[in-house]
Amino acid sequence: MKFVLLAVLASVAAAAPQGYEAPSARFDSDEVPILRDDRVIEDDGRYNFDVETGDGIVVSESGSPAADGGINSAGSYSYTAPDGTPVHVEFVADENGFQPQGAHLPVAPEFPHPIPDFVLEQIAFAAEEDARRPKEPSSRYDAP
């Protein structure tokens, strides 16, 4: 019995991950240098900060208390994507939520956009079916 238990423990230990190799960093040390870190916090709740790191990340944000007890803030951040593309995002965060804007973000088509013909045909077909349906009350559609 002890042999079986020892064999199971040895199997589990052998199957356990032996660690992984982290992707190579652009820096010799494990820490990315902070090039700038300016923070101001006022007694009335207003704040702003600007941070820049050695790997190209730049963050700037300012905010103030909102009337509803939340925080209204605005700012931007930028970094270089893994494929080398520079990414810049400007944002507002307030009672309407987080609202980012950036050239890399998808944009919904403007409304009203053209309705495809097959959709217009389906709407017309449904209207014709409704017109042909008897006008008697139905418990499914009308209250008794």
Stockholm file with secondary structure:
# STOCKHOLM 1.0

chainA/1-144         MKFVLLAVLASVAAAAPQGYEAPSARFDSDEVPILRDDRVIEDDGRYNFDVETGDGIVVSESGSPAADGGINSAGSYSYTAPDGTPVHVEFVADENGFQPQGAHLPVAPEFPHPIPDFVLEQIAFAAEEDARRPKEPSSRYDAP
#=GR chainA/1-144 SS CHHHHHHHHHHHHHHSCCCCCCCCCSSSSSSCCEEEEEEEECTTSCEEEEEEETTSCEEEEEEEECTTSSEEEEEEEEEECTTSCEEEEEEEEETTEEEEECTTSCCCCCSSCCCCHHHHHHHHHHHHHHHHSCCSCCTTTSCC
#=GC SS_cons         CHHHHHHHHHHHHHHSCCCCCCCCCSSSSSSCCEEEEEEEECTTSCEEEEEEETTSCEEEEEEEECTTSSEEEEEEEEEECTTSCEEEEEEEEETTEEEEECTTSCCCCCSSCCCCHHHHHHHHHHHHHHHHSCCSCCTTTSCC
//
